[in-house]
Amino acid sequence: MTAVKSIGGCRLVVRAERGTENSVVAILQRYLTRDGKGNFGGETSFLYGCSNNNQRIECWWGMLRKHCCQFWMDYCCSTKTRWFL
């Protein structure tokens, strides 16, 4: 939010892939543009699309997740769930 304040606003439209972190970006973008005029306010200010330009890094993340990180991701998620219950 500091960045949004310092530049005096946010982009009209954000396009991103359906990654875990992008769901938060979508919520914030739609909230920040909720009063927008024209074609790019609120729901239309965030678009999901495929990312063909970062296939190598996505492949690397997939291999990392498969070989060592998925266990810890699952463990932390289950611990977080138990903590809140």
N, C-alpha and C positions, 0 to 999 in steps of 0.2 A: 504494500500500500504506500510505502514511502516513495517508491519509484513513480507510482501513479500521481501522487501529489507533486513530486518534483518536476514532472514534465507537463503537468496540467491536464491530465486525462489518460485515455487508453486508446488502443487501436479500434477502428470501427468494426473490423471483422478479424477473427482468428480462425485459422484452419489447422487442424491437428489430427493425428491418428488416434485410435481408440486405446490409448495407453492408460495405465493406472493413474499416473500423475495428471493426465489431461482432464480427468473428470472434475478435479478441483478448479482447473483453469476455466473450464466451461461454465461452471457455476459462477465464478467471479466475473467472467466476461459478461455473461447475461445479466448479472446484477448491476454491474457498472454501466451498462448501456440500456438499462430498462426504460429510461425516458427518452431514448434516441428517436430522432425524427427520420422519416424516409424508410428505406428498405432494410436498414441494418440496425435495428434496435431490439434489445431483449433477446428473444429466442433465435432470431436470424443473425445475431452477431457472432455466433460460434458454429462452425461447420466441421463435421467429422469427414475425414477422407483417408485414403490409403497413402502410405509413404513409400514411394519407390526409390527415393534417394538415399535412404539409410539402411539398406539391406545388409551391408557388412556388419554394422554395429548391432543390428537386431539379431543377426546370426550369432555373433559373439555373446550377447546377453543370453540368448537361448541356450548356448552350450554351457555357459557359466552357471545358469540356473539349473540345468539338467544335472550337471556333475557335482556341484557342491553347495549352491546357495538355496535351493528349494527346501532342503531340510530346515535351515535356519529361518527361512521365511514362514514356513508352516509352524515351526516351534514358537516363533515370536507372536504369530497370529493367535495360536491357541492359548498362549500365556496371557496375551492382552484380553482375550475373551474371558478367560477364567478370572482375571483381575477385576473386570467390570461386573461379573456375575457375583 
